[in-house]
Amino acid sequence: MTITVADLLRRKKIDHPICIDQSATVLEALKLLAKENIGCLVVAGPNYSLQGMFSERDNARKIELVDRHADSTIVSEVMTLASETFKVGLGDSLEHCLETMRDKNIRHLPVVTNTGEAETVIALISIRDVVVTLYEEHKATAEELQHYVTANR
């Protein structure tokens, strides 16, 4: 059975992404990352339209290493733009997500739907979400097979 992004979202009860406005300061973004105990934020416009993403990695590489200051740098100056962001849909398999994350060396994928002119972000999944969900599914399958084998002896 193929496990999809929709399956993952149902299992985790993820119903919306944690977002920040592109006009916020990097310091505000870092505070939100810390408060939510996450590593990446969706940068969203009106109606959850995807503007980009801001991650701990963006902070490390685009703020700290180039001697910028988090309290005076705006998220839009350092975020990964929506046009450069790899995205997935509800019907994509978790295997596809894992391959994309591995191949592109990324840890987060926004889940989007197309509503007219803009892509609407409905969730953000992490590599941990994908790996844990796949592990749990494979473990359940192994237990079912073990039960089947021992019951039919």
C-alpha positions in Angstrom: 0.0 0.0 0.0 1.3 3.4 -0.9 1.2 6.0 1.9 0.4 9.5 0.7 1.0 12.9 2.1 -2.8 13.0 2.9 -2.4 9.9 5.0 0.5 11.4 6.9 -1.5 14.6 7.6 -4.4 12.6 8.8 -2.3 10.5 11.1 -0.4 13.5 12.6 -3.6 15.6 12.7 -1.7 18.5 10.9 -4.3 21.0 9.7 -2.3 24.1 9.0 1.3 25.3 8.6 3.0 27.6 11.0 3.5 30.8 9.0 5.2 34.1 9.2 4.8 37.3 7.1 7.7 38.2 4.8 7.8 41.6 6.4 8.7 40.2 9.9 12.2 40.4 11.2 14.5 37.4 11.3 14.5 37.7 15.0 10.7 37.4 15.1 11.0 34.3 12.9 13.6 32.8 15.2 11.4 33.4 18.2 8.5 31.7 16.5 10.8 28.7 15.5 11.9 28.4 19.2 8.3 28.8 20.6 6.9 26.1 18.2 10.1 23.9 18.5 10.4 23.6 14.8 13.1 24.1 12.2 11.2 25.8 9.4 8.4 28.3 8.8 6.2 28.9 5.8 6.4 32.5 4.6 2.8 33.1 3.6 0.8 35.9 2.1 -3.0 36.4 2.1 -5.0 33.1 2.3 -1.9 31.1 2.9 -0.4 31.8 -0.5 3.2 30.5 -0.6 5.7 33.3 -0.7 8.7 31.2 0.5 10.2 29.4 3.4 12.5 30.4 6.3 14.6 27.9 8.1 17.3 27.6 10.7 19.6 26.9 7.8 18.7 30.2 6.2 19.6 32.0 9.5 22.9 30.2 9.8 24.0 30.8 6.3 22.4 34.1 5.4 22.5 36.0 8.7 25.2 34.7 11.0 27.9 33.9 8.4 27.6 37.2 6.5 27.5 39.4 9.7 23.9 40.5 9.3 21.7 41.1 12.4 18.5 39.2 13.0 16.8 42.2 14.6 17.3 44.4 11.5 17.0 41.9 8.7 13.6 41.2 7.1 12.6 37.6 6.4 12.0 38.5 2.7 15.7 39.3 2.3 16.9 35.9 3.3 14.0 33.4 2.8 14.0 30.7 0.1 11.6 32.0 -2.5 8.5 30.1 -3.5 9.9 29.7 -7.0 12.9 27.9 -5.6 10.9 25.7 -3.1 10.2 22.1 -3.8 6.6 21.3 -3.0 4.3 18.3 -2.8 0.6 17.7 -3.0 -1.8 15.5 -1.0 -1.6 12.6 -3.5 2.2 12.4 -3.5 3.6 9.3 -2.0 5.9 9.5 1.1 8.5 7.6 -0.9 8.5 10.5 -3.4 8.8 13.0 -0.6 11.7 11.1 0.9 13.5 10.9 -2.5 13.0 14.6 -3.1 14.3 15.5 0.3 17.3 13.2 -0.2 18.1 14.3 -3.7 17.7 18.1 -3.0 19.3 17.9 0.4 16.3 19.5 2.1 14.5 18.8 5.4 11.0 20.3 4.8 8.4 20.3 2.1 5.3 22.5 1.9 2.1 20.7 1.0 0.2 22.9 -1.5 -3.0 22.9 -3.4 -3.7 25.1 -6.4 -6.6 27.4 -5.9 -6.9 29.6 -9.0 -3.9 31.8 -9.4 -2.0 31.0 -6.3 -0.7 27.9 -4.5 -2.2 27.6 -1.1 -0.1 26.0 1.6 -2.0 23.6 3.8 0.8 22.0 5.8 4.6 21.7 6.1 6.1 18.2 6.5 9.6 17.4 7.8 11.9 14.6 6.9 11.2 13.3 10.5 7.4 13.2 9.7 8.0 11.2 6.6 10.6 8.8 8.1 8.5 8.1 11.3 5.3 7.5 9.3 7.1 5.1 6.9 8.7 3.3 9.8 5.4 2.9 11.7 3.8 1.6 8.5 6.6 -0.9 7.8 6.6 -2.0 11.5 2.8 -2.6 11.4 3.2 -4.6 8.2 6.0 -6.7 9.7 3.9 -7.4 12.8 0.9 -8.4 10.6 3.1 -10.8 8.6 4.6 -12.2 11.8 1.1 -12.8 13.2 0.0 -14.4 9.9 3.0 -16.8 9.8 2.7 -17.8 13.5 -1.1 -18.2 13.3 -0.8 -20.5 10.3 1.7 -23.0 11.8 
